[in-house]
């Protein structure tokens, strides 16, 4: 009975908190929908274009470097290696920026205003993420035959980050985690991919490869489950409230309604991807640790 009462009180408190969030978001609807035209034209657009160009240059330079180091390497190997180098460098940059901005704006108990209105200081991180994925989509489509899920991932990131950057109620508070810190799991993954591109190294350094796989699993689960999933839940809840208030205001056909509505769908899609990938990783670790016993040979 005591547990039931405690659970009921917790649920009541939670619902009251959500109601307060919804009411505050209704009030924030009176603010301008988008950031200033100057901010978009002078910061976001040039920053995104510059990021896409720099990532493209890094990819080409990596191709040239790999080709010189491995003159007998196939075109596939050269492209895969260049892509690996490019994404490793860019993701590390995103991760570093994410940690920096997280330390700047993180609060123990952020207000609704803080979470919804976000912070303009993450604009460089937003530009880098959008630029990277604008580059990655055509590359993944033409050179690497990426899966529909990965292509959809690129599009989702572009729209979610763009919405966060251009809208006044863009929920940029979650940017350091979702656009930056999340990418740290890509670093050990890149090392794993390097081993896969060079199968001989897996045999020669099997212990190192196993250690890298274990580190990747730990980092992925910590960053993408422990840190990211709660942030995504908060964002889904608050964006959902904002979309509903826009609908109540009779604006279901506006750009804001579309952008935030798609942001909600894209965030849900990205959250499901994190869970799906995490489950696969856990299964892989379990299979590695709990190896089936070999049956004794019968005479």
N, C-alpha and C positions, 0 to 999 in steps of 0.2 A: 504493500500500500504506500509506504514511504517513497519507494522508487517511482511509482505511478504518479504521485503528487509532484515529485521533483521534476519528472518529465513534462507534466502538464504545465508547471510554472515556467520551465525553460521554453516550451513551445509558445506560451502566451507572451513571454518577454521578447522572443524572436519575432513573432508576428507584430507586436507593437513597434519594434524597431523597424521592420519593413514598412509598416504603415507611415511612420515618421519619414523614412527615406522617400516614399512615394509622394507625400505631401510637399516635401522640400523640392523635389524634382519638378513638380507642377509649378512651383513658384519660379524656378530657374528657367522655365519656358518663356518668361518675359524678356530674357536676354537676347541679343542678336544671335541668329542661328549660326553664322559663319564668322571666322576670323576676318580681320580687316583685309581688304583687297591688296594693300601694300605688303602685308605679311605674306600673303600667298604668292604674289608676283615677285617680291624681292628676296624672299628666303626659301620658301618651299619648292617652287618650280626650279629655280637655278640650282638649289642644293640637290634635288633629286636627279636632275640632268647630269650634274657634275659627278655624282656618285655612280650613276650608270656608266658614264664614260670611263671613269677611273677603274671600275671593276672590269670593263671590257678590255682596257689596256693591260691590266694585270693578267687577264686570261691569255691575251696574245703574247705578252712577254714570257709567260710561263710555258706556252707552247714552244716558243723559240728556244728557251733554256732547256726544256726536256729533250727536244730534238737534237740539240748539240751534245747533251750528255749521253743520250742513248741513240746514236745514229742508225742503229739497226732496229729501233723500236717501230712497231706498227703504228698506223695513224690512230687506231683505236686506243692504243696504250698512251700515245702522246696526248690525245684529247682528254682521256680519263685522268691522267696525271696532272695536266694543266688545270682541269676543273677542280681536282682535289686541292691543289695548291691555292687556287683562287678562293674557293669557299672556306678553306682553313684560315687564310689571312683575314678575309672579310668577317667571318663569324667570330674570330678572336677579337677583332676591332669592335664588333657589336657587343660582345660579352664584356669587354673592358668598359665601354661607354655605359652599358647597362648597370654595372656595379657602381660606377661613379655617380650616375644620376640617382640610383637607388639610395645611395648614402646622402644625397643632397635633399631629396624630397620625401623619403619614407617617414611615416608617422606611426606610432603605436596604435592610435585610435583615430584614424582620419575622419574628418567630417564628410558629409554628403557633398558639400561644395568642393572640397579638396579632390574627392574621387571623380566627380563629374566634370568639373572644369579643368582638371589636370594641370599641367605645367608646360610652359613654352620652352623651358630649357632643354627639353628632349628633342627639339626640332632636328639637330644634326643626326641623331640616332634614327629618327623617323625617315629622314631623307636617304640615309644609307640603306635601311631595310627596303624601302620602296625601290630605290635604284638597283639594288642587288636582285630583287625578284623580277623587276622589269627585264634585266639582263638574263636571268635564269630561265624565264618562261620560253623564249624562242630557242635558246640553247638546248634546253631539255627536250623541246619538241622536235628539233631537227637533228642534233648531233647524238643525243643520248637515249632517245626513244623512252622517255620517262613514262611512268604509269599515269593513268588519268588522275589517280589520287594525288600524286606529287604535283601535277600540273594545276589541279584544283587548289592545292596548298599554296602555290605561288600566287594565284589570283586572289585567294582569300586574304593572304597577308597584305597584298597591295591595297585591297579595298579597306581592310580593317585599319591599317596604319594610316592610309590617306584620310579616312574619316576622322581618326583621332587627331590628325594634324590640322585639318582645315575647319573643323567645327568648334564652336565655342564650348558646347557640351560634348567634347570628344573623348572624355574618360582617359585622358593622357596620363593620369596618375599611375595607371597599370603598365604604362609603356616600358619603364626600365626592366621589369620582369619579363613581359610578353615579347618585347622587341629586342631585348639585350641579353639579360642573364640566361634566358632560355637557351641561347646559342652555345653556352659553354659545353653542353652535352655533345655538340658537333665536333669538338676538338678530339676526344679519344676515338670518336667514330671515324674521323679522318685518318687517324693512325691505323685503325682496323682496316680501312679501305686500302691503305698503302700496302699492308701485308697481303691483302687479297689480290692486288695488282701484281704482286711478286710472290707467287706461291712457294717458291724455293725458300723464301725467308720464313714462312710458316713452319716448314720442316726443320730448318736450321735453328730457329729461335722459337720453338713451340711454347716454352715456358713464358717468354716475354709476350707472345701473342695471347696466351691464356690470361695473363695478368692484365693486358690492355682491355680484353673483353670484359673482365670482371670490373675494372675501373669504369668502363663505359656504362655498364649496367647500374652501378652505384650512382654515378653522376647523373645519368638519365632519370632514374627514379627520384632522386633528390630534387633535381632542378625542374623536371617536367611534371612530376606528380606532386611532390611536397610543396614546392613553391608556386608552380604555374597553375595547377588545377584550382586551388582556392581563389587565386586572382581571377581566373576565368569565370568561376561561379559568381563572384562579386560583380564582374563586368556584365555577365549575362543577366543578372537580376536587375542591375541599375539601367542597362540599355533597354531591357524589356519594359521597365517603368516609363522610360522616356518615349519609347515607341508608342506605348499605350496613350500617354498624354498627348502626343501629336495626333493620334487617331481621334481622341476625344475633342481636340481642337478643330476637327474637321479638315485636317490637312493630309489625308492619306495619299495624295498624288504629288506631294512636294518632293524636292530633291533630298531634303533632310530625312523625310520618312523613309525614302528608298535606301539612302546610305546607312541609316541606323538599323533599319530592318535587315538589310543584307549583312551588316556588321554582326547583328545578333546571330543570324544563321551561320555566318562564317566562323564566329567564335565557338559556336556549338560544334561545328564540323572539326575545328582544330582541337577542341577538347576531346572529342571522340577519337581523333587520330592519336593523341597522346596516350589515351587509355589503351587503344588497340596495339600501338607499338610497344608500350610498356608491358602488356601481357605477353607479347611475343618474346620480349627480352627476358622476362621472368621464366618463361618456359624453357628458353635456351640455357639459362643458368642452371635450372633444375636438372635438365638433361645432362649437363656437363658434370655437375656435382654428384647426382645420383645416377651413376651409370648402371645399366642392367647387367646382372651377373651372367657370365657366359655359362651356357649349359655344358656339362661334361660330355666329352665325346664318347659315344658308345662304340663298343668293339664291333 
